[in-house]
Amino acid sequence: MKNKTLAAWLAFLGGPFGLHRFYLYGTSDMLAWLLPIPTALGLYGLERAQKYGLDDPLSWVLIPLLGFTISGCALTAIVYALTATEKWNARFNPTASADAAAGQTQWVTVGAVVLSLLIGATVLMSSIVFSFQHYFEFQIEEARKISQ
């Protein structure tokens, strides 16, 4: 039995590492194995930003990968948590009855939705702002170099 609440929390907390995909689809799921790649690249971008500062062009390209992965997994957690019980059980628990307890929404599931919405939206907006700000600063510097 695949529990909807557990899947939502795994998508929110461990989604960038593919934990929810491993839980729902098993170790043969290719997307579960690919999800850690942009996460690792984004973490490498954070490491470069700490080492070389925020003016490092590679870090401001890599950091948003982490942010987009986190916010995408937060959106996945919201989708999982808001899936109807019958639909969840039909997809992930086909041998169970349509109203089996594993697919029901509880208060803990709603907590996953609230935190995913809060953190996911914040991370998404921060990633967009970070990447656009540094991109436009880079463009202004290049324009100054050309004009002088």
Buried (B, 14 or more C-beta within 10 A) or exposed (E): EBBBBBBBBBBBBBBBBBBBBBBBBEEEBEEBEEBBEBBBBBBBBEEBBEEEEBEBEEBBBBBBBBBBBBBBBBBBBBEBBBBEBEEBBEEBBEEBEEEBBBBBBEEEBBBBBEBBBEBBEBBBEBBBEBBEEBEEEEEEEEEEEEEE
